Amino acid sequence: MNITENRQLQQLIEQNELKIEPVLKKIEQVALFNQKKVLDAFNEIKITDADLGGTNGYGYDDSGRDNLEAVYAQVFKAEDAIVRPQVISGTHAITLALSANLKHGDELIYITGKPYDTLLEVIGVTGNGIGSLIENGVSYKDIALINDEIDIERVLQSITKKTKVIGIQRSKGYSSRKSLTVNQIGEAIQAIKAVHPHIIIFVDNCYGEFTEYREPIEVGADIIAGSLIKNPGGGLCKIGGYIAGSKDLIERVGYRLTAPGIGKEAGASLYSLHEMYQGFFLSPHVVSQSLKGAVFTSAMLQSLYMNTTPKWDEERTDLIQSVIFNDKEKMITFTQAIQMASPINSQYLPMPAYMPGYTDDVIMAAGTFIQGASIELTADGPIRAPYEVYVQGGLTYEHVKLAIIKAIEILIEKKIISL
């Protein structure tokens, strides 16, 4: 079936789909593996329809909530987990994991360079510092990657008696580096733990869940965190986040989330459990659709001599596909084209604007059913050189395909690219 009236473009689509077919097959194999892992957890924990109902008020004796957290813990190979609608974002989940396990006089080291923009305010590097880790007496430093690899030698030299937590950001965020594979993360953890076995290793797992056969806890991470409006929500969760890891660390997170002495024993699930369970069940498949879309995006744009990363045939560990324009107006045009191919708010053109937690204006195409849902197709980026758009998500491969073709057609029409 032709999806464009441009015959030359249609031929290019067909050529690229034939080329990427072996890569898409590998993605399907990973999805099947992860789907079995999730199904096994549902079966072994014996989830019933009674678990889907939810509670209100204090949320005591919420078996559905507790069983959902047991499912997450089993899938991520953790001792315990917190999965709550009260966790409003990935940044919130990460903040809970860090602040619960760092106290005055401790040191946090990020060994993947500066973390995502919103985390810099959490730490206290940017922003007004109110409530930040630094304001609460936690010291901080970061260590840059070398050739997109963790600089193990420098990391080991930088650790002091004050160092309590080492942070690893799996996904590239708004940076030009490559995202880190689980294997790379595991090698770094092994080297650190061999010398400093008691240091807590935290991994920001956002955008990475179910993209590989293993998750960070399986290679030695002590605690991980992520958002339910990204991968593990499967496109159904309207809000929520998770933290998974060793039991003692999760206990501390529970006290930070609610109050000391209450912890994870309270917290009503309200009406969220049904979509949290079903979204998590769908997640391996939905993630595979997003990954397929990213591979198609990279292949198509590469064939038109555009600069993308990762390349279509490179190993992937997250949903993010970067397109580098080196030109502000071209970046804006492409992002607006993605918005035009969105199911929601397609009639509006996104423009660069201030967003809380970011130092630069951000443009964001996000015609999503759930506000800010990065598992749905979005394209965004800060307005700063090299003017890089971060394309991520897509509930279906077909939608990503249609949106990218729409964007290409508009770029051709505006004479930004040519066939």
C-alpha positions, 0 to 999 in steps of 0.5 A: 500500500502506498502511503505517499503520492510521491512515487520516489519517496514511496520507493525509498520507504519500501527499500528502507523497510526491506533493509531494516527487516532483520533488525525489526525481527531482533526487536520482536525476539526481545519483546517476546522474552520480556513478555514471558517475563511479565506474564510469568510474574503475573501468574506466579503472584497470582493476580486476580480481578480483585487486584484491579479495584483499588482503595481510597483514604489511607489505602491500608491493606491494599492487596492490589497495590502490594501485588503490583509492587511484587510483580514489578520486583519480580520482573526487575529482579529486585527485592522490593518495589514501590509503584504509586500514582503519588509518584508524579514523574520520572524526576520525582521517582529519581528524587525519592530514590536519591533523597531517601538514601543521602543525608547531610555530609554524604556525596553523590557522584554521577558517572555519566556526566551531567544528568538530565536538566531537571535533575540538575535542579534536584541536585542544586546545580541550577535553579534556586536550590530550595529543597535540593540535595546540596541545600540539605548538605549533600555534596555533588560532582560528576564525571564525564564520559570518555568516547561514550564510555564510563571512565572507570579509572577516574571514577575509582580515583574520585571516590572518597569516604564521603561517597555514598551513592553513585548515579548512572543515567542509562539514557542520553537525555538532552545530550549528544552522547550515546545511551549506555547499554545494560552490559556497559552499566554492568561492567562499571558496577562490577569494577566499582563494587570490587573496590567499594562494595558498600557504595549504593549504585543508582540507575535512572532507568527512564526510557530503557525498560524492556529494550534489552533482555536484562535490566540494571539490577540484574548486573548489580545496580542496587536501586533503579527508578522510572516513570509510568508514562514512559515504557512500563506504563504501556501507554495506558497509565495516566500518572505514576512512577516506580522505584525498585531495588534492595529491601532496605533502600526501598524501605527508606524510599517509602518513608520519604514518599509518605512519612517515617513509620508509615512508609509503603504501608499506606497510600491509596491506589484509587482508580489507577491499578487497572491501567497500571497492571494492564499497561505493564502487561502491554509494555514489552509489546508497546516498547517494541513498537517504539523501537521499530519506529525509531529504527525506521526513523533513523533509516529513512532520515539517513537515506536522505543524508540527515544526521541521526543517532543511533544509526539504524543498525546500531544496538539500542538500549532506550527509545530515543532517536536523535536528529541533528539539524545544526540549524534552529529553524530546521529543528523547529520545522521538523518538530512542528511536522511531527505535531501535525501527524499527532492524533491530539492537537494536530492543528497547533504548532509548537513553539520554543518556550520556557519549561520548568526545570530547563535552562534553555527554551524547549520546543515539544511536539506532544500530541499525546493522549496523556500529557507528557507521555514519552511512550507516545510519539513525541519530538522535543529538544532544547533550543541550543546548538547543535539543535538536536531533536529527540524523537521518542515513543510511538504506541504503534509502529504504523503511527511512527511511520506515518508521522516520519513520512509526513515530516519528510514531505514537509521538509521536502516542500520547504526545500530543507531536504531533497530526494 
